[in-house]
Amino acid sequence: MRHPTDHSATNHSRRWWALLAGVLTLVAASGGPRAAAPQIFEDWRLQCEKPEGADEDRCVLFHNIMLKKGNQQLLNVAVGYLQNVDRPVVVLTLPLGISLPLGVELKVDGGKPMSLQVEHCLERGCKVLLGLDDKLLATLKAGHQAQVTFYDGARRPIGVPVSLLGFTAGFNALTK
């Protein structure tokens, strides 16, 4: 356990919150009034827009999973690059009312589950932030389906399948 005066833990936390704020801005910006129509890569969409005063477009690759009943968003998976950050970041947006202590799991094609922590809950849902390293990126590109599991307020697991069809093509377009 770190001592409360350990400033490296505080600085690390501040950097992650700043990174998270940037990702949320990036995700919120997708689909704005100045955004072009998204490019479709099978089950994934690539949304780009040029923020006012920016030299380049900002793009987000995303996949929304909707409930059949009521057409409500159950899960949003967004992948993008932040300014001055070399590796991509994944943001999972989960519904409000989930059990936070149990966390979230991500698994690709029946592989070993990866435990994730909910970073923050806002009006539009709870956010999980994950830096996308080369190993996970390769797994996602080679995969057919990911599974995101979280828990409802009664601590019952909710497993949400996430199709990876089109992820590789969409990610390649994102990095161009």
Number of C-alpha atoms within 10 A of each C-alpha: 3 8 7 8 8 9 11 10 13 12 11 11 12 12 12 14 15 12 17 21 12 15 23 16 12 22 23 11 20 22 15 12 8 13 17 14 12 18 14 15 17 14 16 24 21 24 23 24 22 15 15 9 6 9 8 11 13 21 24 29 26 26 21 18 18 13 11 9 6 7 9 12 16 16 21 19 21 24 26 23 22 18 11 6 9 8 12 18 20 19 23 22 25 22 20 17 13 23 17 19 10 16 16 24 17 20 19 22 15 11 12 10 15 11 12 17 15 20 16 14 17 10 7 11 19 20 22 20 22 16 14 18 11 11 9 12 15 12 15 20 17 15 18 15 16 20 19 22 18 23 19 15 11 9 13 11 15 14 15 15 16 21 18 20 18 17 25 18 14 22 22 11 14 19 10 5
